């Protein structure tokens, strides 16, 4: 079945509004358009009338469509004194048909108007055309698929890239995503993210709220990356949880009160030497009434033993008050209310820790992609030389940090071999990219140093590196703002709105 079988062509004409001044044909000319004939003329034989459109660049997709289907919408013209068909509206279609070596359908009318009338008609014809909306395309592509056309066939029939067709069909098949596009609540790019998480109501809710709050594409990228990682970890966590249950272990959740074994000890409070305040031994703790298990998500989810009765032991890390009152009168027994408040405080701190750790892992992916893109630009960023000078002096140890991130990876070099040989060979082939290479080496060092502790305890490296990236245009996520020494509050947003740069005194120059 051809895509053209269900296409109906309708010629719409704007109704003129009464105006004080109108363009009229000269009095001695014949009346316009007493009859209309539809003729098909070889494109090479058609005369193109003077046109208000001065740039007639043929779009590749449009030309491909004409080559496959011919000219679907008739042009509008008239016959000149020599009997040749002159096209007034449709020069792009005529030019494409000439390239395709085909004919052009023309509505031939009787014309007797002036140059001013021609210009006015061409302006109206070109400016009063409304393109299809994303919602229109969603419905049309979906209907074509239901008619039996594959994504490849739709792409071929419409002259559209196959990836674009696949993305459109993905959105069309998601009720949430298609509704968001149709209602105007989301752009097509945003709807693609909604479609990706179709079937995950929590992720859909979070993305929808972010879109409603006006998140830009960069912020949504951070959120979507984190949600993808959470989905992968959730699947792995479910499996670890199932294995624990199958083994007869007691498993606690986020709403339960528990403490990790490394924060508890059986050493008495009067033992102040931390070398002697050893954490609880998992094997020995197995006899405790509070023995339980949880799934830790530092990287790959794994089972970890915890204690649900932390008060049966002692805190491993003594606070200032505890160490300064050794030998004094013991504290009064805690009330049930105090114990409940402490338990809630521990749970709240643990939830915040888990949320920020997940956000940090997602930010790692987005930030490294952005840094790699920065290195692909023709010119190095502003103040790159100063940044390198400070990084190689004040942050000298960063240069030697090893890890998953490499300079060759950030530069997109696919050659294998020892890093130094690969990079030196690359710079010989790209002698003008010395600054880019130096940046890649330092970036890799910072990225291999970056870890979850950066947001908990920002240091000179985290503040200097992240604030410098922000100065170059990288949008710091909220957890990265913490690592940069910026509290993500309304005050920060207000300062930015007033033209102030809250990162200025925290840049890598510090």
Residue, then its C-alpha position, 0 to 999 in steps of 0.5 A: x500500500x502506498x503512502x499516497x493512497x490516503x492523501x487528499x489535497x485541498x487548496x485553502x485560500x485566506x479570506x481577505x480582510x477589508x483594508x483601507x489600501x488594497x492591491x488591485x489589477x490595472x483597469x485595462x487587464x482581463x479579470x483573473x481566474x475565470x477557469x482552472x485546468x490541472x495539467x502535468x508538464x515536464x519540469x524542464x519545460x516549466x517557466x518559473x516566475x520571478x519569486x520573493x523567495x531568493x534562496x531556493x536551496x533544496x532540502x535533501x529529504x524533500x528532494x528524496x521525497x520528490x524522487x520517490x513520489x513525484x510532486x504531490x501538491x499541484x503548483x499554481x501558474x498560468x500560460x504566457x503569450x507563447x503558451x508556456x506554463x509559468x509557475x507562480x507558486x511552487x518554484x521549490x517543487x519545480x526545481x526538485x522535479x527537474x532534479x528528479x526528471x519528472x513532471x509537475x502538476x500545475x493548476x493553470x489559471x487565467x492571470x491578468x494581474x500586476x507585479x504587486x499582486x504577484x508579490x502579495x500572492x507569493x508572500x501570502x502563499x509562503x507565510x500562511x503555511x502551517x507545518x505539521x505539529x509533533x502530535x500530528x506526526x505521532x498519530x500519522x506514523x503510528x497509523x502507518x505502522x498499524x497499516x503494516x509499514x515498518x520503521x524502515x518503510x516509513x522512513x523510505x516513504x516519507x524521506x525521513x531518517x530511520x532513527x527519527x521514525x523510530x523515536x517518533x514511534x517510541x513516543x507514539x506508543x507511550x500513552x504518557x509521552x504522546x499525551x504530553x506532546x499533544x497537550x503541549x506539556x512537553x517537547x518531543x525531546x522531553x517526551x522521548x525521556x518519558x517514553x523511555x521510562x514507560x512502565x516505571x510510574x515513579x520515574x515518570x512522576x519525577x520526570x513530569x514534575x521536573x518538566x513542569x518545574x521548567x528543568x532545561x535539557x541539561x538538568x533533565x539529562x542528569x535526572x534521566x541518567x540517575x533514573x537509568x542507573x537506579x533502574x539497573x541497580x534496582x534489578x540487581x538489588x532485587x536479585x540480591x534481596x531474593x538470595x538473602x531471603x532464600x537463605x533465611x536471612x532477615x532483611x531490613x529496609x530503608x524505613x527500619x532502624x539499624x546501624x552498620x557494624x563499622x560504626x558500632x563497637x563492643x569497647x566500653x565508652x571509657x576506652x578512648x584509643x580508637x585503635x582499640x575501638x574496633x568495629x563489630x565483627x560480622x561473625x561474632x555479631x551473628x549471635x546478636x538479637x539485632x543481626x540483620x542484612x541489607x543491600x548496600x549499593x556502593x557500585x554493584x549491590x551486595x549484601x551487608x550485615x547490620x544491627x537493628x539493636x545499636x543501643x546494645x553496643x557502643x558507638x565506635x566514634x565518640x563525640x567531644x562530650x563523651x571523651x571529655x567526661x570519662x570518669x564522670x557521672x554516667x548519663x541518665x538512661x535515654x527515654x523512649x522518645x529520645x531513642x525514637x528521635x535518634x532512630x528517625x535522625x539516623x534514618x533521615x541521614x541514611x536516606x539523604x546519603x543514599x539519594x546523594x550517592x545515587x545523584x553523584x553516580x549519575x552526575x559522573x556520567x553526565x559530567x564526563x560526557x560534557x568534558x569529552x565534548x569540551x575537548x572536541x571543540x576547535x579551540x580550548x576554553x578561555x583561561x585554559x593555560x591558567x587552569x593548567x598552571x594551577x592544576x599542575x602546581x597547587x593540585x600536582x598530585x591529581x596528575x597521577x591519579x589512575x582510574x577508569x577515566x583516561x586522557x585518550x578516552x576523553x579525546x576519543x582516541x581509539x588506538x591501543x597501547x601504552x597511554x604515553x605512546x598513544x598520546x605522543x603519537x596523537x599530538x604528532x598527528x595533531x600538532x595544534x592540539x597541545x592545549x587540548x591534550x594537556x587539558x585531557x590529561x589533567x581532566x582525567x586526573x581530576x575525574x579519577x580523584x572525584x568520588x562520593x566523598x566530594x559532596x560530603x566533604x568538599x576539598x580544594x580539589x573538588x571546589x577548584x575543578x567543579x567551579x572551573x567547569x561551571x565557569x566554562x558552561x557546565x551546569x552543576x547538578x545539586x549534588x555537584x554544587x555541594x562538592x563545589x562548596x555551593x549550597x544549592x539554595x534559593x540564595x544561590x539562584x537569586x545571586x545568579x539572577x542578579x548577575x553575581x557568580x557564586x563560584x568566582x571565589x571558589x575557582x581552581x585558582x584558589 
